Amino acid sequence: MSTVAIAGWTVPASIVNVATVAITVLLALALHWLVMNALRRIAERTPGSADDIFVNYAKRPLQFILITLGLAMVRESLDLGKTGTILWARVAGMLVPALIGWLAINMIRASDLAISLFADISVADNLRARRRRTRSAILTQIALLGVGFVTICLMLLSIPSVRSVGVTLMASAGLAALAVGAAAQPLLKNVIAGIQMAFTEPIRLDDVVIIEGEWGKVEEIRLTYVVVRIWDERRLVVPVSKFLEDSFQNWTRTGSQLLGSAFFYLDPTANIARLREKYTEIVSANPRWDGRAQVLQVTDMKPDAIEVRILATARDAPTAFDLRCDLREAMLAYIRDEMPEALPRHRAEVGREEWKRVTP
């Protein structure tokens, strides 16, 4: 057993190593406490809570990074022997990239959360906020994937045997790339589509869309798929590439305001001017109408009925749907109670003399 002479005392090297490591860890923890306190005070003096998020997310990985740096600084003073030195190098080679990657991932997540706080999509006019949230969500996933991949590569490169295997496999990298590419074609297709979606923005978070014959809101955008919340609380999971290759309806592409319509089939003798006057009264009294536009028009004529269309505007798609139901119900009640003669009727002439004649 190796020993170390300290102030005339012979002390086993293992005890000195443990004491050195313990003191280093304590000093690193004390330094971490001072740094975090200073950062918290700075964050408290600034308006907003974005910097508080970064401080909270950096706390844990920064603690381990400071401990690792402290141990690296006292490495030369430790008596580890040949085996211990090799083991220390292996562990450090894998631990340092992992800790740096952990800190980078936490900072990326903190950035996404900070953007979410500033981009509030619960307000009425949330087009800009939805744009920021959508782009942040997609780019965050891309960044996390990239950081995770680089971190794992750096950890594996610290192992000599892995580096040797990697050099050996370079000769067959071309065939392996073709095989992996063919097998992962759908995944790569959706990943590339997700990157493209981050910048072209055919959809954004909270957009109202009609896809696969379903009406719903974009609830979640991932790198390879999109989750659409259907109106009846179901979830429709759609590959990202579908939004770039196939047609779909986006009701909130440039704004949330919509024009709602409803149709009635009435008797050709119905008093349209009277209906229009009542319709204007009903729309004006409805709190869901945003006041932009409303109209009642005869849009078609059939042998036994005329088609009457009513239009009214609302601030968003759910409100427009409810407004259409309100107007349809109110107009039907008025026609039933006040203008029953406007309901469609079938006409026929019976008993004309010329019809009774029989052609020889």
Secondary structure as a PSIPRED ss2 file (coil, helix, strand):
# PSIPRED VFORMAT (PSIPRED V4.0)

   1 M C   1.000  0.000  0.000
   2 S C   1.000  0.000  0.000
   3 T E   0.000  0.000  1.000
   4 V E   0.000  0.000  1.000
   5 A E   0.000  0.000  1.000
   6 I E   0.000  0.000  1.000
   7 A C   1.000  0.000  0.000
   8 G C   1.000  0.000  0.000
   9 W E   0.000  0.000  1.000
  10 T E   0.000  0.000  1.000
  11 V E   0.000  0.000  1.000
  12 P E   0.000  0.000  1.000
  13 A H   0.000  1.000  0.000
  14 S H   0.000  1.000  0.000
  15 I H   0.000  1.000  0.000
  16 V H   0.000  1.000  0.000
  17 N H   0.000  1.000  0.000
  18 V H   0.000  1.000  0.000
  19 A H   0.000  1.000  0.000
  20 T H   0.000  1.000  0.000
  21 V H   0.000  1.000  0.000
  22 A H   0.000  1.000  0.000
  23 I H   0.000  1.000  0.000
  24 T H   0.000  1.000  0.000
  25 V H   0.000  1.000  0.000
  26 L H   0.000  1.000  0.000
  27 L H   0.000  1.000  0.000
  28 A H   0.000  1.000  0.000
  29 L H   0.000  1.000  0.000
  30 A H   0.000  1.000  0.000
  31 L H   0.000  1.000  0.000
  32 H H   0.000  1.000  0.000
  33 W H   0.000  1.000  0.000
  34 L H   0.000  1.000  0.000
  35 V H   0.000  1.000  0.000
  36 M H   0.000  1.000  0.000
  37 N H   0.000  1.000  0.000
  38 A H   0.000  1.000  0.000
  39 L H   0.000  1.000  0.000
  40 R H   0.000  1.000  0.000
  41 R H   0.000  1.000  0.000
  42 I H   0.000  1.000  0.000
  43 A H   0.000  1.000  0.000
  44 E H   0.000  1.000  0.000
  45 R H   0.000  1.000  0.000
  46 T C   1.000  0.000  0.000
  47 P C   1.000  0.000  0.000
  48 G C   1.000  0.000  0.000
  49 S C   1.000  0.000  0.000
  50 A H   0.000  1.000  0.000
  51 D H   0.000  1.000  0.000
  52 D H   0.000  1.000  0.000
  53 I H   0.000  1.000  0.000
  54 F H   0.000  1.000  0.000
  55 V H   0.000  1.000  0.000
  56 N H   0.000  1.000  0.000
  57 Y H   0.000  1.000  0.000
  58 A H   0.000  1.000  0.000
  59 K H   0.000  1.000  0.000
  60 R H   0.000  1.000  0.000
  61 P H   0.000  1.000  0.000
  62 L H   0.000  1.000  0.000
  63 Q H   0.000  1.000  0.000
  64 F H   0.000  1.000  0.000
  65 I H   0.000  1.000  0.000
  66 L H   0.000  1.000  0.000
  67 I H   0.000  1.000  0.000
  68 T H   0.000  1.000  0.000
  69 L H   0.000  1.000  0.000
  70 G H   0.000  1.000  0.000
  71 L H   0.000  1.000  0.000
  72 A H   0.000  1.000  0.000
  73 M H   0.000  1.000  0.000
  74 V C   1.000  0.000  0.000
  75 R H   0.000  1.000  0.000
  76 E H   0.000  1.000  0.000
  77 S H   0.000  1.000  0.000
  78 L C   1.000  0.000  0.000
  79 D C   1.000  0.000  0.000
  80 L C   1.000  0.000  0.000
  81 G H   0.000  1.000  0.000
  82 K H   0.000  1.000  0.000
  83 T H   0.000  1.000  0.000
  84 G H   0.000  1.000  0.000
  85 T H   0.000  1.000  0.000
  86 I H   0.000  1.000  0.000
  87 L H   0.000  1.000  0.000
  88 W H   0.000  1.000  0.000
  89 A H   0.000  1.000  0.000
  90 R H   0.000  1.000  0.000
  91 V H   0.000  1.000  0.000
  92 A H   0.000  1.000  0.000
  93 G H   0.000  1.000  0.000
  94 M H   0.000  1.000  0.000
  95 L H   0.000  1.000  0.000
  96 V H   0.000  1.000  0.000
  97 P H   0.000  1.000  0.000
  98 A H   0.000  1.000  0.000
  99 L H   0.000  1.000  0.000
 100 I H   0.000  1.000  0.000
 101 G H   0.000  1.000  0.000
 102 W H   0.000  1.000  0.000
 103 L H   0.000  1.000  0.000
 104 A H   0.000  1.000  0.000
 105 I H   0.000  1.000  0.000
 106 N H   0.000  1.000  0.000
 107 M H   0.000  1.000  0.000
 108 I H   0.000  1.000  0.000
 109 R H   0.000  1.000  0.000
 110 A H   0.000  1.000  0.000
 111 S H   0.000  1.000  0.000
 112 D H   0.000  1.000  0.000
 113 L H   0.000  1.000  0.000
 114 A H   0.000  1.000  0.000
 115 I H   0.000  1.000  0.000
 116 S H   0.000  1.000  0.000
 117 L H   0.000  1.000  0.000
 118 F H   0.000  1.000  0.000
 119 A C   1.000  0.000  0.000
 120 D C   1.000  0.000  0.000
 121 I C   1.000  0.000  0.000
 122 S C   1.000  0.000  0.000
 123 V C   1.000  0.000  0.000
 124 A C   1.000  0.000  0.000
 125 D C   1.000  0.000  0.000
 126 N C   1.000  0.000  0.000
 127 L H   0.000  1.000  0.000
 128 R H   0.000  1.000  0.000
 129 A H   0.000  1.000  0.000
 130 R H   0.000  1.000  0.000
 131 R H   0.000  1.000  0.000
 132 R H   0.000  1.000  0.000
 133 R H   0.000  1.000  0.000
 134 T H   0.000  1.000  0.000
 135 R H   0.000  1.000  0.000
 136 S H   0.000  1.000  0.000
 137 A H   0.000  1.000  0.000
 138 I H   0.000  1.000  0.000
 139 L H   0.000  1.000  0.000
 140 T H   0.000  1.000  0.000
 141 Q H   0.000  1.000  0.000
 142 I H   0.000  1.000  0.000
 143 A H   0.000  1.000  0.000
 144 L H   0.000  1.000  0.000
 145 L H   0.000  1.000  0.000
 146 G H   0.000  1.000  0.000
 147 V H   0.000  1.000  0.000
 148 G H   0.000  1.000  0.000
 149 F H   0.000  1.000  0.000
 150 V H   0.000  1.000  0.000
 151 T H   0.000  1.000  0.000
 152 I H   0.000  1.000  0.000
 153 C H   0.000  1.000  0.000
 154 L H   0.000  1.000  0.000
 155 M H   0.000  1.000  0.000
 156 L H   0.000  1.000  0.000
 157 L H   0.000  1.000  0.000
 158 S C   1.000  0.000  0.000
 159 I C   1.000  0.000  0.000
 160 P H   0.000  1.000  0.000
 161 S H   0.000  1.000  0.000
 162 V H   0.000  1.000  0.000
 163 R H   0.000  1.000  0.000
 164 S H   0.000  1.000  0.000
 165 V H   0.000  1.000  0.000
 166 G H   0.000  1.000  0.000
 167 V H   0.000  1.000  0.000
 168 T H   0.000  1.000  0.000
 169 L H   0.000  1.000  0.000
 170 M H   0.000  1.000  0.000
 171 A H   0.000  1.000  0.000
 172 S H   0.000  1.000  0.000
 173 A H   0.000  1.000  0.000
 174 G H   0.000  1.000  0.000
 175 L H   0.000  1.000  0.000
 176 A H   0.000  1.000  0.000
 177 A H   0.000  1.000  0.000
 178 L H   0.000  1.000  0.000
 179 A H   0.000  1.000  0.000
 180 V H   0.000  1.000  0.000
 181 G H   0.000  1.000  0.000
 182 A H   0.000  1.000  0.000
 183 A H   0.000  1.000  0.000
 184 A C   1.000  0.000  0.000
 185 Q H   0.000  1.000  0.000
 186 P H   0.000  1.000  0.000
 187 L H   0.000  1.000  0.000
 188 L H   0.000  1.000  0.000
 189 K H   0.000  1.000  0.000
 190 N H   0.000  1.000  0.000
 191 V H   0.000  1.000  0.000
 192 I H   0.000  1.000  0.000
 193 A H   0.000  1.000  0.000
 194 G H   0.000  1.000  0.000
 195 I H   0.000  1.000  0.000
 196 Q H   0.000  1.000  0.000
 197 M H   0.000  1.000  0.000
 198 A H   0.000  1.000  0.000
 199 F H   0.000  1.000  0.000
 200 T H   0.000  1.000  0.000
 201 E C   1.000  0.000  0.000
 202 P C   1.000  0.000  0.000
 203 I C   1.000  0.000  0.000
 204 R C   1.000  0.000  0.000
 205 L C   1.000  0.000  0.000
 206 D C   1.000  0.000  0.000
 207 D C   1.000  0.000  0.000
 208 V E   0.000  0.000  1.000
 209 V E   0.000  0.000  1.000
 210 I E   0.000  0.000  1.000
 211 I E   0.000  0.000  1.000
 212 E C   1.000  0.000  0.000
 213 G C   1.000  0.000  0.000
 214 E E   0.000  0.000  1.000
 215 W E   0.000  0.000  1.000
 216 G E   0.000  0.000  1.000
 217 K E   0.000  0.000  1.000
 218 V E   0.000  0.000  1.000
 219 E E   0.000  0.000  1.000
 220 E E   0.000  0.000  1.000
 221 I E   0.000  0.000  1.000
 222 R C   1.000  0.000  0.000
 223 L C   1.000  0.000  0.000
 224 T C   1.000  0.000  0.000
 225 Y E   0.000  0.000  1.000
 226 V E   0.000  0.000  1.000
 227 V E   0.000  0.000  1.000
 228 V E   0.000  0.000  1.000
 229 R E   0.000  0.000  1.000
 230 I E   0.000  0.000  1.000
 231 W C   1.000  0.000  0.000
 232 D C   1.000  0.000  0.000
 233 E C   1.000  0.000  0.000
 234 R C   1.000  0.000  0.000
 235 R E   0.000  0.000  1.000
 236 L E   0.000  0.000  1.000
 237 V E   0.000  0.000  1.000
 238 V E   0.000  0.000  1.000
 239 P E   0.000  0.000  1.000
 240 V H   0.000  1.000  0.000
 241 S H   0.000  1.000  0.000
 242 K H   0.000  1.000  0.000
 243 F H   0.000  1.000  0.000
 244 L H   0.000  1.000  0.000
 245 E H   0.000  1.000  0.000
 246 D C   1.000  0.000  0.000
 247 S C   1.000  0.000  0.000
 248 F C   1.000  0.000  0.000
 249 Q E   0.000  0.000  1.000
 250 N E   0.000  0.000  1.000
 251 W C   1.000  0.000  0.000
 252 T C   1.000  0.000  0.000
 253 R C   1.000  0.000  0.000
 254 T C   1.000  0.000  0.000
 255 G C   1.000  0.000  0.000
 256 S C   1.000  0.000  0.000
 257 Q C   1.000  0.000  0.000
 258 L E   0.000  0.000  1.000
 259 L E   0.000  0.000  1.000
 260 G E   0.000  0.000  1.000
 261 S E   0.000  0.000  1.000
 262 A E   0.000  0.000  1.000
 263 F E   0.000  0.000  1.000
 264 F E   0.000  0.000  1.000
 265 Y E   0.000  0.000  1.000
 266 L E   0.000  0.000  1.000
 267 D C   1.000  0.000  0.000
 268 P C   1.000  0.000  0.000
 269 T C   1.000  0.000  0.000
 270 A C   1.000  0.000  0.000
 271 N C   1.000  0.000  0.000
 272 I H   0.000  1.000  0.000
 273 A H   0.000  1.000  0.000
 274 R H   0.000  1.000  0.000
 275 L H   0.000  1.000  0.000
 276 R H   0.000  1.000  0.000
 277 E H   0.000  1.000  0.000
 278 K H   0.000  1.000  0.000
 279 Y H   0.000  1.000  0.000
 280 T H   0.000  1.000  0.000
 281 E H   0.000  1.000  0.000
 282 I H   0.000  1.000  0.000
 283 V H   0.000  1.000  0.000
 284 S H   0.000  1.000  0.000
 285 A H   0.000  1.000  0.000
 286 N C   1.000  0.000  0.000
 287 P C   1.000  0.000  0.000
 288 R C   1.000  0.000  0.000
 289 W C   1.000  0.000  0.000
 290 D C   1.000  0.000  0.000
 291 G C   1.000  0.000  0.000
 292 R C   1.000  0.000  0.000
 293 A C   1.000  0.000  0.000
 294 Q E   0.000  0.000  1.000
 295 V E   0.000  0.000  1.000
 296 L E   0.000  0.000  1.000
 297 Q E   0.000  0.000  1.000
 298 V E   0.000  0.000  1.000
 299 T E   0.000  0.000  1.000
 300 D E   0.000  0.000  1.000
 301 M E   0.000  0.000  1.000
 302 K C   1.000  0.000  0.000
 303 P C   1.000  0.000  0.000
 304 D C   1.000  0.000  0.000
 305 A C   1.000  0.000  0.000
 306 I E   0.000  0.000  1.000
 307 E E   0.000  0.000  1.000
 308 V E   0.000  0.000  1.000
 309 R E   0.000  0.000  1.000
 310 I E   0.000  0.000  1.000
 311 L E   0.000  0.000  1.000
 312 A E   0.000  0.000  1.000
 313 T E   0.000  0.000  1.000
 314 A E   0.000  0.000  1.000
 315 R C   1.000  0.000  0.000
 316 D C   1.000  0.000  0.000
 317 A H   0.000  1.000  0.000
 318 P H   0.000  1.000  0.000
 319 T H   0.000  1.000  0.000
 320 A H   0.000  1.000  0.000
 321 F H   0.000  1.000  0.000
 322 D H   0.000  1.000  0.000
 323 L H   0.000  1.000  0.000
 324 R H   0.000  1.000  0.000
 325 C H   0.000  1.000  0.000
 326 D H   0.000  1.000  0.000
 327 L H   0.000  1.000  0.000
 328 R H   0.000  1.000  0.000
 329 E H   0.000  1.000  0.000
 330 A H   0.000  1.000  0.000
 331 M H   0.000  1.000  0.000
 332 L H   0.000  1.000  0.000
 333 A H   0.000  1.000  0.000
 334 Y H   0.000  1.000  0.000
 335 I H   0.000  1.000  0.000
 336 R H   0.000  1.000  0.000
 337 D H   0.000  1.000  0.000
 338 E H   0.000  1.000  0.000
 339 M C   1.000  0.000  0.000
 340 P H   0.000  1.000  0.000
 341 E H   0.000  1.000  0.000
 342 A H   0.000  1.000  0.000
 343 L C   1.000  0.000  0.000
 344 P C   1.000  0.000  0.000
 345 R C   1.000  0.000  0.000
 346 H C   1.000  0.000  0.000
 347 R C   1.000  0.000  0.000
 348 A C   1.000  0.000  0.000
 349 E C   1.000  0.000  0.000
 350 V C   1.000  0.000  0.000
 351 G C   1.000  0.000  0.000
 352 R C   1.000  0.000  0.000
 353 E H   0.000  1.000  0.000
 354 E H   0.000  1.000  0.000
 355 W H   0.000  1.000  0.000
 356 K H   0.000  1.000  0.000
 357 R C   1.000  0.000  0.000
 358 V C   1.000  0.000  0.000
 359 T C   1.000  0.000  0.000
 360 P C   1.000  0.000  0.000
